[in-house]
Amino acid sequence: MRIFQETGKPPNVVNLARKTPATCALVVRHLDRPGVLASVLDAISAAKINVQEMENVIFEGAEAAVARLNLEGIPRRPLLNWSAPRIRTSWS
């Protein structure tokens, strides 16, 4: 548990994927508030796109964050233009 807390990576795991079917990454800068990231994931789910990997990094002061989501499929323009209040998306 200590190693995971310090590094964010589970120790002694032998079956992690070296490569996933993800074809693109979506980077979302958002406020660090309950439900904000869930709204982003709901929109991705509604578009029938699977999230292969994700990471959420909190900025100093814990007011904002950036989420990196590796997606199994390329979102269509309506999803990329979608934003809930206080969410800005950028494509990378």
PyMOL commands that place a pseudoatom at each C-alpha (Angstrom):
pseudoatom trace, name=CA, resn=MET, resi=1, chain=A, elem=C, hetatm=0, pos=[0.000, 0.000, 0.000]
pseudoatom trace, name=CA, resn=ARG, resi=2, chain=A, elem=C, hetatm=0, pos=[2.853, 2.397, 0.799]
pseudoatom trace, name=CA, resn=ILE, resi=3, chain=A, elem=C, hetatm=0, pos=[4.364, 2.050, -2.690]
pseudoatom trace, name=CA, resn=PHE, resi=4, chain=A, elem=C, hetatm=0, pos=[1.006, 2.757, -4.315]
pseudoatom trace, name=CA, resn=GLN, resi=5, chain=A, elem=C, hetatm=0, pos=[0.486, 5.815, -2.107]
pseudoatom trace, name=CA, resn=GLU, resi=6, chain=A, elem=C, hetatm=0, pos=[3.929, 7.147, -2.972]
pseudoatom trace, name=CA, resn=THR, resi=7, chain=A, elem=C, hetatm=0, pos=[4.008, 6.384, -6.707]
pseudoatom trace, name=CA, resn=GLY, resi=8, chain=A, elem=C, hetatm=0, pos=[0.398, 5.918, -7.794]
pseudoatom trace, name=CA, resn=LYS, resi=9, chain=A, elem=C, hetatm=0, pos=[1.383, 2.616, -9.408]
pseudoatom trace, name=CA, resn=PRO, resi=10, chain=A, elem=C, hetatm=0, pos=[0.295, -0.761, -8.007]
pseudoatom trace, name=CA, resn=PRO, resi=11, chain=A, elem=C, hetatm=0, pos=[3.270, -2.961, -7.031]
pseudoatom trace, name=CA, resn=ASN, resi=12, chain=A, elem=C, hetatm=0, pos=[3.658, -6.595, -8.082]
pseudoatom trace, name=CA, resn=VAL, resi=13, chain=A, elem=C, hetatm=0, pos=[1.164, -6.329, -10.926]
pseudoatom trace, name=CA, resn=VAL, resi=14, chain=A, elem=C, hetatm=0, pos=[2.166, -8.438, -13.893]
pseudoatom trace, name=CA, resn=ASN, resi=15, chain=A, elem=C, hetatm=0, pos=[-0.772, -8.111, -16.278]
pseudoatom trace, name=CA, resn=LEU, resi=16, chain=A, elem=C, hetatm=0, pos=[-0.902, -4.372, -16.997]
pseudoatom trace, name=CA, resn=ALA, resi=17, chain=A, elem=C, hetatm=0, pos=[-1.391, -3.589, -20.679]
pseudoatom trace, name=CA, resn=ARG, resi=18, chain=A, elem=C, hetatm=0, pos=[1.720, -2.321, -22.426]
pseudoatom trace, name=CA, resn=LYS, resi=19, chain=A, elem=C, hetatm=0, pos=[-0.443, -1.010, -25.245]
pseudoatom trace, name=CA, resn=THR, resi=20, chain=A, elem=C, hetatm=0, pos=[-4.197, -0.417, -25.259]
pseudoatom trace, name=CA, resn=PRO, resi=21, chain=A, elem=C, hetatm=0, pos=[-6.718, 0.038, -28.081]
pseudoatom trace, name=CA, resn=ALA, resi=22, chain=A, elem=C, hetatm=0, pos=[-6.847, 3.756, -27.249]
pseudoatom trace, name=CA, resn=THR, resi=23, chain=A, elem=C, hetatm=0, pos=[-6.537, 5.882, -30.380]
pseudoatom trace, name=CA, resn=CYS, resi=24, chain=A, elem=C, hetatm=0, pos=[-6.621, 9.388, -28.953]
pseudoatom trace, name=CA, resn=ALA, resi=25, chain=A, elem=C, hetatm=0, pos=[-6.290, 11.404, -25.771]
pseudoatom trace, name=CA, resn=LEU, resi=26, chain=A, elem=C, hetatm=0, pos=[-8.751, 13.950, -24.451]
pseudoatom trace, name=CA, resn=VAL, resi=27, chain=A, elem=C, hetatm=0, pos=[-7.374, 16.510, -22.009]
pseudoatom trace, name=CA, resn=VAL, resi=28, chain=A, elem=C, hetatm=0, pos=[-9.908, 18.346, -19.858]
pseudoatom trace, name=CA, resn=ARG, resi=29, chain=A, elem=C, hetatm=0, pos=[-9.069, 21.205, -17.518]
pseudoatom trace, name=CA, resn=HIS, resi=30, chain=A, elem=C, hetatm=0, pos=[-11.773, 21.464, -14.867]
pseudoatom trace, name=CA, resn=LEU, resi=31, chain=A, elem=C, hetatm=0, pos=[-12.622, 22.717, -11.405]
pseudoatom trace, name=CA, resn=ASP, resi=32, chain=A, elem=C, hetatm=0, pos=[-11.837, 20.237, -8.658]
pseudoatom trace, name=CA, resn=ARG, resi=33, chain=A, elem=C, hetatm=0, pos=[-15.410, 19.829, -7.457]
pseudoatom trace, name=CA, resn=PRO, resi=34, chain=A, elem=C, hetatm=0, pos=[-17.695, 16.819, -6.924]
pseudoatom trace, name=CA, resn=GLY, resi=35, chain=A, elem=C, hetatm=0, pos=[-19.511, 15.736, -10.049]
pseudoatom trace, name=CA, resn=VAL, resi=36, chain=A, elem=C, hetatm=0, pos=[-17.501, 17.764, -12.574]
pseudoatom trace, name=CA, resn=LEU, resi=37, chain=A, elem=C, hetatm=0, pos=[-15.363, 14.891, -13.826]
pseudoatom trace, name=CA, resn=ALA, resi=38, chain=A, elem=C, hetatm=0, pos=[-18.390, 12.578, -13.625]
pseudoatom trace, name=CA, resn=SER, resi=39, chain=A, elem=C, hetatm=0, pos=[-20.186, 14.883, -16.086]
pseudoatom trace, name=CA, resn=VAL, resi=40, chain=A, elem=C, hetatm=0, pos=[-17.306, 14.539, -18.534]
pseudoatom trace, name=CA, resn=LEU, resi=41, chain=A, elem=C, hetatm=0, pos=[-17.368, 10.744, -18.207]
pseudoatom trace, name=CA, resn=ASP, resi=42, chain=A, elem=C, hetatm=0, pos=[-21.158, 10.717, -18.665]
pseudoatom trace, name=CA, resn=ALA, resi=43, chain=A, elem=C, hetatm=0, pos=[-20.778, 12.590, -21.980]
pseudoatom trace, name=CA, resn=ILE, resi=44, chain=A, elem=C, hetatm=0, pos=[-18.095, 10.158, -23.163]
pseudoatom trace, name=CA, resn=SER, resi=45, chain=A, elem=C, hetatm=0, pos=[-20.267, 7.215, -22.146]
pseudoatom trace, name=CA, resn=ALA, resi=46, chain=A, elem=C, hetatm=0, pos=[-23.281, 8.655, -23.963]
pseudoatom trace, name=CA, resn=ALA, resi=47, chain=A, elem=C, hetatm=0, pos=[-21.133, 8.822, -27.114]
pseudoatom trace, name=CA, resn=LYS, resi=48, chain=A, elem=C, hetatm=0, pos=[-20.418, 5.083, -26.674]
pseudoatom trace, name=CA, resn=ILE, resi=49, chain=A, elem=C, hetatm=0, pos=[-16.669, 5.665, -26.321]
pseudoatom trace, name=CA, resn=ASN, resi=50, chain=A, elem=C, hetatm=0, pos=[-14.652, 3.546, -23.905]
pseudoatom trace, name=CA, resn=VAL, resi=51, chain=A, elem=C, hetatm=0, pos=[-12.044, 5.141, -21.637]
pseudoatom trace, name=CA, resn=GLN, resi=52, chain=A, elem=C, hetatm=0, pos=[-8.954, 2.925, -21.675]
pseudoatom trace, name=CA, resn=GLU, resi=53, chain=A, elem=C, hetatm=0, pos=[-6.851, 4.878, -19.181]
pseudoatom trace, name=CA, resn=MET, resi=54, chain=A, elem=C, hetatm=0, pos=[-7.247, 8.082, -17.237]
pseudoatom trace, name=CA, resn=GLU, resi=55, chain=A, elem=C, hetatm=0, pos=[-5.323, 10.305, -14.876]
pseudoatom trace, name=CA, resn=ASN, resi=56, chain=A, elem=C, hetatm=0, pos=[-6.551, 13.311, -12.918]
pseudoatom trace, name=CA, resn=VAL, resi=57, chain=A, elem=C, hetatm=0, pos=[-3.958, 15.757, -11.620]
pseudoatom trace, name=CA, resn=ILE, resi=58, chain=A, elem=C, hetatm=0, pos=[-4.855, 18.436, -9.090]
pseudoatom trace, name=CA, resn=PHE, resi=59, chain=A, elem=C, hetatm=0, pos=[-3.150, 21.827, -9.317]
pseudoatom trace, name=CA, resn=GLU, resi=60, chain=A, elem=C, hetatm=0, pos=[-1.668, 23.661, -6.338]
pseudoatom trace, name=CA, resn=GLY, resi=61, chain=A, elem=C, hetatm=0, pos=[-4.437, 25.018, -4.143]
pseudoatom trace, name=CA, resn=ALA, resi=62, chain=A, elem=C, hetatm=0, pos=[-6.866, 22.209, -5.088]
pseudoatom trace, name=CA, resn=GLU, resi=63, chain=A, elem=C, hetatm=0, pos=[-9.160, 24.530, -7.058]
pseudoatom trace, name=CA, resn=ALA, resi=64, chain=A, elem=C, hetatm=0, pos=[-8.480, 23.211, -10.567]
pseudoatom trace, name=CA, resn=ALA, resi=65, chain=A, elem=C, hetatm=0, pos=[-7.366, 19.963, -12.162]
pseudoatom trace, name=CA, resn=VAL, resi=66, chain=A, elem=C, hetatm=0, pos=[-6.568, 18.454, -15.516]
pseudoatom trace, name=CA, resn=ALA, resi=67, chain=A, elem=C, hetatm=0, pos=[-7.817, 15.029, -16.573]
pseudoatom trace, name=CA, resn=ARG, resi=68, chain=A, elem=C, hetatm=0, pos=[-6.128, 13.011, -19.315]
pseudoatom trace, name=CA, resn=LEU, resi=69, chain=A, elem=C, hetatm=0, pos=[-8.382, 10.345, -20.788]
pseudoatom trace, name=CA, resn=ASN, resi=70, chain=A, elem=C, hetatm=0, pos=[-7.109, 7.847, -23.362]
pseudoatom trace, name=CA, resn=LEU, resi=71, chain=A, elem=C, hetatm=0, pos=[-10.112, 6.932, -25.474]
pseudoatom trace, name=CA, resn=GLU, resi=72, chain=A, elem=C, hetatm=0, pos=[-10.915, 3.912, -27.617]
pseudoatom trace, name=CA, resn=GLY, resi=73, chain=A, elem=C, hetatm=0, pos=[-12.293, 5.921, -30.495]
pseudoatom trace, name=CA, resn=ILE, resi=74, chain=A, elem=C, hetatm=0, pos=[-12.227, 9.462, -31.765]
pseudoatom trace, name=CA, resn=PRO, resi=75, chain=A, elem=C, hetatm=0, pos=[-15.010, 11.676, -30.391]
pseudoatom trace, name=CA, resn=ARG, resi=76, chain=A, elem=C, hetatm=0, pos=[-17.204, 13.466, -32.899]
pseudoatom trace, name=CA, resn=ARG, resi=77, chain=A, elem=C, hetatm=0, pos=[-17.276, 17.244, -32.947]
pseudoatom trace, name=CA, resn=PRO, resi=78, chain=A, elem=C, hetatm=0, pos=[-20.454, 17.601, -30.775]
pseudoatom trace, name=CA, resn=LEU, resi=79, chain=A, elem=C, hetatm=0, pos=[-18.711, 15.856, -27.874]
pseudoatom trace, name=CA, resn=LEU, resi=80, chain=A, elem=C, hetatm=0, pos=[-15.616, 18.009, -28.259]
pseudoatom trace, name=CA, resn=ASN, resi=81, chain=A, elem=C, hetatm=0, pos=[-17.753, 21.155, -28.278]
pseudoatom trace, name=CA, resn=TRP, resi=82, chain=A, elem=C, hetatm=0, pos=[-19.800, 19.977, -25.284]
pseudoatom trace, name=CA, resn=SER, resi=83, chain=A, elem=C, hetatm=0, pos=[-19.039, 21.550, -21.961]
pseudoatom trace, name=CA, resn=ALA, resi=84, chain=A, elem=C, hetatm=0, pos=[-20.819, 21.624, -18.676]
pseudoatom trace, name=CA, resn=PRO, resi=85, chain=A, elem=C, hetatm=0, pos=[-20.632, 24.795, -16.616]
pseudoatom trace, name=CA, resn=ARG, resi=86, chain=A, elem=C, hetatm=0, pos=[-17.070, 25.429, -15.493]
pseudoatom trace, name=CA, resn=ILE, resi=87, chain=A, elem=C, hetatm=0, pos=[-15.544, 22.786, -17.775]
pseudoatom trace, name=CA, resn=ARG, resi=88, chain=A, elem=C, hetatm=0, pos=[-13.235, 23.634, -20.657]
pseudoatom trace, name=CA, resn=THR, resi=89, chain=A, elem=C, hetatm=0, pos=[-12.021, 20.929, -22.992]
pseudoatom trace, name=CA, resn=SER, resi=90, chain=A, elem=C, hetatm=0, pos=[-9.013, 20.796, -25.258]
pseudoatom trace, name=CA, resn=TRP, resi=91, chain=A, elem=C, hetatm=0, pos=[-8.029, 18.179, -27.774]
pseudoatom trace, name=CA, resn=SER, resi=92, chain=A, elem=C, hetatm=0, pos=[-4.536, 16.688, -27.768]
for i in range(1, 92): cmd.bond("trace and resi %d" % i, "trace and resi %d" % (i + 1))
show_as sticks, trace
zoom trace
